[in-house]
Amino acid sequence: MKKTVLFIHSAGPQDQQQGSSHLSAYLEKSLRNTYQFVCPKMPAPENPKYEPWKKQLEIELNKLTGEVLLVGHSLGGSVLLKYLSEESCNLPISGLFIIASPYWGLNENWQLKDFILQNNFEENLPAIRNLFLYHSRNEEIVPFTHHKTYAEKLPHATARELEGKEHLFLNGLPVLVYDIEGL
C-alpha cells in the first residue's frame, strides 16, 4: 500500500495556475509512482478562517489510513502546525513538511488571530521524527524571519534555507521531493 501525501494549500486564489497549484501539480507528478497524493480544496481560501480549515482538515485526515506525510504551503503549513499542536491525530505521521509558512503573531503585520499558535505550541506537537522547514531567504510575501522563528522553536527540524525569493515555487521544489523520497 502506498503512503499518502496530504498537501494543504496556501491562502488566496487556488484555480489552475494560481496559488499553490503549480507546487501541488509538481509534487503530484513527481511522487505519483510511489505515493498517493491528496490535495483538498480548503474553504474560502481568499478569506480564510481557522475553524472551517480545521474542519476540512479533520475530514481529510479521517479519510486516510496508514502512514501519512503532511505538506503545508504557506497558510497550509500554519494550519497543520496549529492543528497538530491543539488536536489529537491518530494517524502515524512519517513526515511534516512546512513550506514558506507565516508565523502568525510574530509582529504587527502578521496578526490573523485565529491562526496564531499557542505559546509553547512545539511542546504539544506529536512526536514527528521527520520535520522539515523550507523558506527562500529573500522572499517578499512571507519574510525569512518567520522561517527563523519556526527553526528556533523547532530545533529538531531540518531547516532548508533556499536561495532566491520564491514563495509559490512555480517550477517546483526539488529538495522537497528529495526529502520525501529519502524517508
Phi and psi restraints in degrees (value plus and minus 20) as a CYANA .aco file:
   2 LYS   PHI     -91.2   -51.2
   2 LYS   PSI     123.7   163.7
   3 LYS   PHI     -92.0   -52.0
   3 LYS   PSI     138.3   178.3
   4 THR   PHI    -127.8   -87.8
   4 THR   PSI     115.8   155.8
   5 VAL   PHI    -123.9   -83.9
   5 VAL   PSI      98.0   138.0
   6 LEU   PHI    -122.7   -82.7
   6 LEU   PSI      96.9   136.9
   7 PHE   PHI    -125.5   -85.5
   7 PHE   PSI     102.6   142.6
   8 ILE   PHI    -127.5   -87.5
   8 ILE   PSI      99.6   139.6
   9 HIS   PHI     -98.0   -58.0
   9 HIS   PSI     155.9   195.9
  10 SER   PHI     -98.4   -58.4
  10 SER   PSI     155.9   195.9
  11 ALA   PHI     -98.3   -58.3
  11 ALA   PSI     151.7   191.7
  12 GLY   PHI      70.7   110.7
  12 GLY   PSI     158.7   198.7
  13 PRO   PHI     -76.2   -36.2
  13 PRO   PSI     119.4   159.4
  14 GLN   PHI    -145.4  -105.4
  14 GLN   PSI      -2.9    37.1
  15 ASP   PHI     -87.7   -47.7
  15 ASP   PSI     152.6   192.6
  16 GLN   PHI     -74.2   -34.2
  16 GLN   PSI     117.0   157.0
  17 GLN   PHI      51.3    91.3
  17 GLN   PSI      -3.6    36.4
  18 GLN   PHI    -151.3  -111.3
  18 GLN   PSI     139.5   179.5
  19 GLY   PHI      33.3    73.3
  19 GLY   PSI    -150.8  -110.8
  20 SER   PHI    -103.2   -63.2
  20 SER   PSI     -15.4    24.6
  21 SER   PHI     -81.5   -41.5
  21 SER   PSI     -59.2   -19.2
  22 HIS   PHI     -85.1   -45.1
  22 HIS   PSI     -66.3   -26.3
  23 LEU   PHI     -85.3   -45.3
  23 LEU   PSI     -64.4   -24.4
  24 SER   PHI     -86.5   -46.5
  24 SER   PSI     -58.6   -18.6
  25 ALA   PHI     -84.9   -44.9
  25 ALA   PSI     -60.9   -20.9
  26 TYR   PHI     -81.0   -41.0
  26 TYR   PSI     -67.3   -27.3
  27 LEU   PHI     -83.8   -43.8
  27 LEU   PSI     -64.5   -24.5
  28 GLU   PHI     -80.0   -40.0
  28 GLU   PSI     -65.8   -25.8
  29 LYS   PHI     -84.0   -44.0
  29 LYS   PSI     -62.8   -22.8
  30 SER   PHI     -90.2   -50.2
  30 SER   PSI     -50.5   -10.5
  31 LEU   PHI    -127.9   -87.9
  31 LEU   PSI     -25.4    14.6
  32 ARG   PHI     -81.6   -41.6
  32 ARG   PSI     -44.6    -4.6
  33 ASN   PHI     -96.4   -56.4
  33 ASN   PSI     -40.4    -0.4
  34 THR   PHI    -136.6   -96.6
  34 THR   PSI     -46.4    -6.4
  35 TYR   PHI    -148.1  -108.1
  35 TYR   PSI     128.5   168.5
  36 GLN   PHI    -101.0   -61.0
  36 GLN   PSI     112.6   152.6
  37 PHE   PHI    -133.7   -93.7
  37 PHE   PSI     105.8   145.8
  38 VAL   PHI    -143.5  -103.5
  38 VAL   PSI     106.1   146.1
  39 CYS   PHI    -157.4  -117.4
  39 CYS   PSI      65.0   105.0
  40 PRO   PHI     -94.2   -54.2
  40 PRO   PSI     132.6   172.6
  41 LYS   PHI     -97.8   -57.8
  41 LYS   PSI     105.8   145.8
  42 MET   PHI    -111.4   -71.4
  42 MET   PSI     132.0   172.0
  43 PRO   PHI     -87.3   -47.3
  43 PRO   PSI     117.8   157.8
  44 ALA   PHI      22.7    62.7
  44 ALA   PSI      38.9    78.9
  45 PRO   PHI     -83.6   -43.6
  45 PRO   PSI     -40.5    -0.5
  46 GLU   PHI    -104.2   -64.2
  46 GLU   PSI     -30.8     9.2
  47 ASN   PHI    -164.5  -124.5
  47 ASN   PSI      44.0    84.0
  48 PRO   PHI     -91.0   -51.0
  48 PRO   PSI     125.2   165.2
  49 LYS   PHI    -150.3  -110.3
  49 LYS   PSI     124.2   164.2
  50 TYR   PHI     -83.4   -43.4
  50 TYR   PSI     -66.8   -26.8
  51 GLU   PHI     -76.8   -36.8
  51 GLU   PSI     -68.4   -28.4
  52 PRO   PHI     -83.6   -43.6
  52 PRO   PSI     -56.7   -16.7
  53 TRP   PHI     -86.2   -46.2
  53 TRP   PSI     -61.7   -21.7
  54 LYS   PHI     -79.8   -39.8
  54 LYS   PSI     -66.1   -26.1
  55 LYS   PHI     -82.8   -42.8
  55 LYS   PSI     -61.6   -21.6
  56 GLN   PHI     -86.4   -46.4
  56 GLN   PSI     -60.0   -20.0
  57 LEU   PHI     -81.7   -41.7
  57 LEU   PSI     -62.8   -22.8
  58 GLU   PHI     -81.2   -41.2
  58 GLU   PSI     -61.7   -21.7
  59 ILE   PHI     -79.1   -39.1
  59 ILE   PSI     -67.2   -27.2
  60 GLU   PHI     -85.7   -45.7
  60 GLU   PSI     -63.8   -23.8
  61 LEU   PHI     -83.7   -43.7
  61 LEU   PSI     -57.6   -17.6
  62 ASN   PHI     -89.1   -49.1
  62 ASN   PSI     -37.7     2.3
  63 LYS   PHI    -100.0   -60.0
  63 LYS   PSI     -38.3     1.7
  64 LEU   PHI    -111.8   -71.8
  64 LEU   PSI     131.9   171.9
  65 THR   PHI    -153.8  -113.8
  65 THR   PSI     138.6   178.6
  66 GLY   PHI      55.8    95.8
  66 GLY   PSI    -190.1  -150.1
  67 GLU   PHI     -89.7   -49.7
  67 GLU   PSI     124.0   164.0
  68 VAL   PHI    -153.7  -113.7
  68 VAL   PSI     126.9   166.9
  69 LEU   PHI    -132.1   -92.1
  69 LEU   PSI     111.1   151.1
  70 LEU   PHI    -127.3   -87.3
  70 LEU   PSI     108.0   148.0
  71 VAL   PHI    -144.7  -104.7
  71 VAL   PSI     105.9   145.9
  72 GLY   PHI    -144.7  -104.7
  72 GLY   PSI     106.7   146.7
  73 HIS   PHI    -124.6   -84.6
  73 HIS   PSI     104.3   144.3
  74 SER   PHI      36.4    76.4
  74 SER   PSI    -138.8   -98.8
  75 LEU   PHI     -77.2   -37.2
  75 LEU   PSI     -55.2   -15.2
  76 GLY   PHI     -76.9   -36.9
  76 GLY   PSI     -57.5   -17.5
  77 GLY   PHI     -88.2   -48.2
  77 GLY   PSI     -60.6   -20.6
  78 SER   PHI     -80.4   -40.4
  78 SER   PSI     -62.3   -22.3
  79 VAL   PHI     -84.5   -44.5
  79 VAL   PSI     -64.3   -24.3
  80 LEU   PHI     -80.3   -40.3
  80 LEU   PSI     -65.6   -25.6
  81 LEU   PHI     -84.0   -44.0
  81 LEU   PSI     -61.8   -21.8
  82 LYS   PHI     -84.6   -44.6
  82 LYS   PSI     -68.0   -28.0
  83 TYR   PHI     -80.0   -40.0
  83 TYR   PSI     -70.7   -30.7
  84 LEU   PHI     -85.8   -45.8
  84 LEU   PSI     -46.5    -6.5
  85 SER   PHI    -108.6   -68.6
  85 SER   PSI     -30.1     9.9
  86 GLU   PHI    -139.5   -99.5
  86 GLU   PSI     -38.6     1.4
  87 GLU   PHI    -142.4  -102.4
  87 GLU   PSI     145.6   185.6
  88 SER   PHI    -115.9   -75.9
  88 SER   PSI     122.4   162.4
  89 CYS   PHI    -152.3  -112.3
  89 CYS   PSI      99.7   139.7
  90 ASN   PHI    -110.6   -70.6
  90 ASN   PSI     -21.8    18.2
  91 LEU   PHI     -97.2   -57.2
  91 LEU   PSI     122.9   162.9
  92 PRO   PHI     -93.3   -53.3
  92 PRO   PSI      99.4   139.4
  93 ILE   PHI    -118.6   -78.6
  93 ILE   PSI      92.1   132.1
  94 SER   PHI     -96.7   -56.7
  94 SER   PSI     -48.8    -8.8
  95 GLY   PHI    -184.7  -144.7
  95 GLY   PSI     129.7   169.7
  96 LEU   PHI    -147.0  -107.0
  96 LEU   PSI     104.9   144.9
  97 PHE   PHI    -144.5  -104.5
  97 PHE   PSI      93.8   133.8
  98 ILE   PHI    -131.2   -91.2
  98 ILE   PSI     100.6   140.6
  99 ILE   PHI    -137.9   -97.9
  99 ILE   PSI      98.0   138.0
 100 ALA   PHI      30.6    70.6
 100 ALA   PSI      25.8    65.8
 101 SER   PHI    -114.8   -74.8
 101 SER   PSI     119.3   159.3
 102 PRO   PHI     -93.5   -53.5
 102 PRO   PSI     126.2   166.2
 103 TYR   PHI    -121.8   -81.8
 103 TYR   PSI      71.3   111.3
 104 TRP   PHI     -81.5   -41.5
 104 TRP   PSI     116.7   156.7
 105 GLY   PHI      71.2   111.2
 105 GLY   PSI     -20.8    19.2
 106 LEU   PHI     -81.2   -41.2
 106 LEU   PSI     -60.4   -20.4
 107 ASN   PHI    -173.1  -133.1
 107 ASN   PSI    -197.2  -157.2
 108 GLU   PHI     -83.9   -43.9
 108 GLU   PSI     -40.3    -0.3
 109 ASN   PHI    -103.8   -63.8
 109 ASN   PSI     -29.2    10.8
 110 TRP   PHI    -147.6  -107.6
 110 TRP   PSI      53.0    93.0
 111 GLN   PHI    -143.9  -103.9
 111 GLN   PSI      13.8    53.8
 112 LEU   PHI     -89.4   -49.4
 112 LEU   PSI      75.6   115.6
 113 LYS   PHI     -76.0   -36.0
 113 LYS   PSI     -57.6   -17.6
 114 ASP   PHI     -93.7   -53.7
 114 ASP   PSI     -28.3    11.7
 115 PHE   PHI    -122.9   -82.9
 115 PHE   PSI     -24.8    15.2
 116 ILE   PHI     -87.6   -47.6
 116 ILE   PSI     113.1   153.1
 117 LEU   PHI     -94.3   -54.3
 117 LEU   PSI     131.6   171.6
 118 GLN   PHI     -88.6   -48.6
 118 GLN   PSI     132.8   172.8
 119 ASN   PHI     -75.5   -35.5
 119 ASN   PSI     119.7   159.7
 120 ASN   PHI      37.6    77.6
 120 ASN   PSI      14.1    54.1
 121 PHE   PHI     -73.8   -33.8
 121 PHE   PSI     -53.9   -13.9
 122 GLU   PHI     -81.4   -41.4
 122 GLU   PSI     -47.1    -7.1
 123 GLU   PHI     -93.1   -53.1
 123 GLU   PSI     -38.2     1.8
 124 ASN   PHI    -122.6   -82.6
 124 ASN   PSI     -20.7    19.3
 125 LEU   PHI     -90.5   -50.5
 125 LEU   PSI     125.5   165.5
 126 PRO   PHI     -84.8   -44.8
 126 PRO   PSI     141.1   181.1
 127 ALA   PHI     -89.2   -49.2
 127 ALA   PSI      87.5   127.5
 128 ILE   PHI    -140.2  -100.2
 128 ILE   PSI      87.3   127.3
 129 ARG   PHI     -85.7   -45.7
 129 ARG   PSI     -55.6   -15.6
 130 ASN   PHI    -128.7   -88.7
 130 ASN   PSI      76.0   116.0
 131 LEU   PHI    -142.5  -102.5
 131 LEU   PSI     105.7   145.7
 132 PHE   PHI    -146.9  -106.9
 132 PHE   PSI     121.4   161.4
 133 LEU   PHI    -142.9  -102.9
 133 LEU   PSI     113.3   153.3
 134 TYR   PHI    -147.5  -107.5
 134 TYR   PSI     115.5   155.5
 135 HIS   PHI    -182.9  -142.9
 135 HIS   PSI     119.0   159.0
 136 SER   PHI    -100.1   -60.1
 136 SER   PSI     114.1   154.1
 137 ARG   PHI     -80.0   -40.0
 137 ARG   PSI     -56.2   -16.2
 138 ASN   PHI    -129.4   -89.4
 138 ASN   PSI       4.0    44.0
 139 GLU   PHI     -80.6   -40.6
 139 GLU   PSI     123.0   163.0
 140 GLU   PHI    -123.2   -83.2
 140 GLU   PSI     -36.0     4.0
 141 ILE   PHI    -104.3   -64.3
 141 ILE   PSI     -76.0   -36.0
 142 VAL   PHI    -135.4   -95.4
 142 VAL   PSI      88.8   128.8
 143 PRO   PHI     -77.2   -37.2
 143 PRO   PSI     131.2   171.2
 144 PHE   PHI     -79.9   -39.9
 144 PHE   PSI     -43.8    -3.8
 145 THR   PHI     -79.6   -39.6
 145 THR   PSI     -47.5    -7.5
 146 HIS   PHI     -85.0   -45.0
 146 HIS   PSI     -65.0   -25.0
 147 HIS   PHI     -80.3   -40.3
 147 HIS   PSI     -65.0   -25.0
 148 LYS   PHI     -82.1   -42.1
 148 LYS   PSI     -56.8   -16.8
 149 THR   PHI     -86.2   -46.2
 149 THR   PSI     -65.7   -25.7
 150 TYR   PHI     -79.6   -39.6
 150 TYR   PSI     -63.9   -23.9
 151 ALA   PHI     -82.2   -42.2
 151 ALA   PSI     -56.4   -16.4
 152 GLU   PHI     -88.1   -48.1
 152 GLU   PSI     -62.1   -22.1
 153 LYS   PHI     -91.4   -51.4
 153 LYS   PSI     -47.6    -7.6
 154 LEU   PHI    -143.0  -103.0
 154 LEU   PSI      47.5    87.5
 155 PRO   PHI     -84.1   -44.1
 155 PRO   PSI     -39.1     0.9
 156 HIS   PHI    -100.9   -60.9
 156 HIS   PSI     -28.8    11.2
 157 ALA   PHI     -95.8   -55.8
 157 ALA   PSI     130.8   170.8
 158 THR   PHI    -105.4   -65.4
 158 THR   PSI      94.6   134.6
 159 ALA   PHI    -118.5   -78.5
 159 ALA   PSI      95.6   135.6
 160 ARG   PHI    -118.8   -78.8
 160 ARG   PSI      88.4   128.4
 161 GLU   PHI    -114.2   -74.2
 161 GLU   PSI      92.5   132.5
 162 LEU   PHI    -118.0   -78.0
 162 LEU   PSI     122.9   162.9
 163 GLU   PHI     -90.6   -50.6
 163 GLU   PSI     134.7   174.7
 164 GLY   PHI      75.7   115.7
 164 GLY   PSI    -183.8  -143.8
 165 LYS   PHI    -153.7  -113.7
 165 LYS   PSI       8.8    48.8
 166 GLU   PHI     -87.9   -47.9
 166 GLU   PSI     118.9   158.9
 167 HIS   PHI    -140.8  -100.8
 167 HIS   PSI     -63.6   -23.6
 168 LEU   PHI    -106.3   -66.3
 168 LEU   PSI     -37.5     2.5
 169 PHE   PHI      32.1    72.1
 169 PHE   PSI      39.5    79.5
 170 LEU   PHI     -80.0   -40.0
 170 LEU   PSI     -46.8    -6.8
 171 ASN   PHI    -124.5   -84.5
 171 ASN   PSI      -1.6    38.4
 172 GLY   PHI      69.3   109.3
 172 GLY   PSI    -196.2  -156.2
 173 LEU   PHI    -162.6  -122.6
 173 LEU   PSI      61.7   101.7
 174 PRO   PHI     -74.5   -34.5
 174 PRO   PSI     -57.5   -17.5
 175 VAL   PHI     -83.9   -43.9
 175 VAL   PSI     -50.4   -10.4
 176 LEU   PHI     -86.1   -46.1
 176 LEU   PSI     -66.1   -26.1
 177 VAL   PHI     -80.6   -40.6
 177 VAL   PSI     -64.3   -24.3
 178 TYR   PHI     -77.0   -37.0
 178 TYR   PSI     -66.3   -26.3
 179 ASP   PHI     -85.6   -45.6
 179 ASP   PSI     -61.6   -21.6
 180 ILE   PHI     -84.4   -44.4
 180 ILE   PSI     -67.5   -27.5
 181 GLU   PHI     -87.1   -47.1
 181 GLU   PSI     -41.4    -1.4
 182 GLY   PHI    -100.3   -60.3
 182 GLY   PSI     -25.7    14.3
